[in-house]
Amino acid sequence: TDVGMTPTAGVVAQGGAVGLLWETYALATREGSARYRVAITVTRSDQSALGAFAARVLDGVGASIGRAQVRRNTLTISFDRTVAAADTHVEALALDMATAAAGSYRVRVEITDLVSGKRVARESPLEVR
């Protein structure tokens, strides 16, 4: 499946959204299915502008997904997936930063294999201008 995208180079306009795309490999399976948890954490790293913010994770049709945990300067949205066993799984979601103030953020995507218990995470900078 092809995925159309426009690179943002880590910059999103204030009031905008940023697309997230990743591949997950070698998930353990049970009874022909893989189960895993996705946790997307956005942390405000610009210490000169501390404060609360909100973000939403949107699926392919624009619906909000996940459970949100909010702490000062940090928002984590998590959700579980059950998929058919395969070598590779591709996820493409939008991170709606509509209420985020201009500044520097870190976006972390963590995958937890709910069958094996293994975890992997990647983090990237994000600038809201």
Summary of the structure (lengths in Angstrom):
residues: 129
radius of gyration: 15.2
end to end distance: 32.0
largest distance: 50.3
contacts: 345
relative contact order: 0.35
helix: 2%
strand: 58%
